Amino acid sequence: MANTKEINRRRTFGIVSHPDAGKTTLTEKLLLFGGAIQEAGAVKSNKIKKSATSDWMDIERQRGISVATSVMAFEYNNHKINILDTPGHQDFAEDTFRTLTAVDSVIIVIDAAKGVEPQTKKLMQVCRMRKTPVIVFVNKMDRPSKDTFDLLDEIEDQLEIGVKPLSWPINNGPDFKGVYNIYNENLILFNANENIRDNNSIEFTDITDSELEKYIGEDAEQLREDLELIEGVYPKFEIETYRAASVAPVFFGSALNNFGVKELLDCFVDIAPSPLPIETEERIVEAEEDNFSGFVFKIHANMDPNHRDRIAFVKVCSGKFKRNTNYLHVRHGKMMKFSSPTAFMASKKSIIDEAYPGDIVGLHDTGNFKIGDSLTEGEKLHFKGLPSFSPELFKYIENANPMKSKQLAKGIEQLMDEGVAQLFTGRASSRKIIGTVGALQFEVIQYRLLHEYGASCRYEGIKLYKTVWIKSENKEKLKEFIDRKYQQMAFDKEGRDVFLADSPYSLQIAQEKFPEIEFYFTSEF
Ligand code: G4P
């Protein structure tokens, strides 16, 4: 067993939210607390603008910057915190899901007035699938908000997880007075101030003390009642149920006003898990094992078409990663060493000599890696839990310049390796179908094929609801299904059978008629 101390102090997590709930603002405040940035606005200015005029060119322009914000690491109270960025606006894509495969926990930001929104629900599905522990931060309490109990019911209902408030808001909107911190049992009064680093709070421990009225007036009685009710309604906080992903602790605050953020961070470093054991096809890998292992969860292409190099982001899972050391690229079966692995401290990139489980290392790549690849000290490990998710938007992709078909094929292959989108090939027609999560991805692919590979493509519409991976122990039935649905069958990039369901109805009929066939919405089953 090795590196225990380093492993225990690491917290690798992602912040997820629906656009506009306050993810960027919260990230920024966390970085301020960690001393990783000096002023507000540093992260925000990097953010892809979300105005109506925003287009894929913004994404192109921002790609260089977003390498730097892909991982934001900082030290806080002797913990090494790694925040993995989960792109959320027009850049919402498969990439966002993938990043969640590399985190050990998640903070979900919810807008107090809007409640649970669609993108949050989608991302939560991934967390649930992977049993990732989540903490919820209800943001914008300085604005008129939904009733707190209703909001908690909504979170429970919509995110399908138990909740346990660890702080409790005193009123909201213009009358927002602060929160009672249930975790630490003290009162923190709201003092709107965007610029201070530490929040300007007054600590108040004994809630029954009539002094309370002095601070929050007639809200005091309501607070006492609420706290009593909470005790009756919600179970006592237990770290085990949080770590098992069955209960989400909930905090309330206002990221913009720097309020409630420190309480969130302090509790987070206390309870969030350090790097967890990870399943591989062969065995479970423990972070504390001596030998290094890691997997690629994200690939970032260089913007410069003259240097088609990329950065592969590797999550260290066990042992210690060392610079200039030979490691086995398991899929290629060849040894590789890396002379300039990079780490990301806030927005600064620097070359590192070593990295521990939970850390993310950026490796310079000339096309050797694809998502899911593993690196080890020699053992042939294949990490699980990196599935492709059924995309939501589909188009046929056609070659628009017959002289460049090779370039097009290569470009498509490399972009798919990067995880930009997914490719399916029709069994009967051999036509290629691109599936994406975000609409803008089609334009990004077209642009990048042209500028990076000199290939032109055009799209044609296809009526498709979902791509569904199929499997069956019953080989005869599987063959019968494929024969019957031949026109609706395709292969994914790895050659697996995929059923192209054109509507929820046709999927339902197929499921009913072929009970022997198993249908999957992700590629890993
Ligand atoms: P996102 O990354 O989840 O998309 O959200 P972001 O942090 O960009 O926040 C979205 C908007 O909500 C921003 O305003 C931000 O200032 C505001 N906001 C964030 N936290 C709070 C809060 O606690 N209270 C209030 N009242 N507002 C909050 P914007 O006008 O869209 O952007 P900007 O002009 O401030 O950059």
Residues whose N, C-alpha, C, O or C-beta is under 5 A from the ligand:
A	BS01	G4P	S17 H18 P19 D20 A21 G22 K23 T24 T25 L26 N139 K140 M141 D142 R143 G253 S254 A255 L256 N257
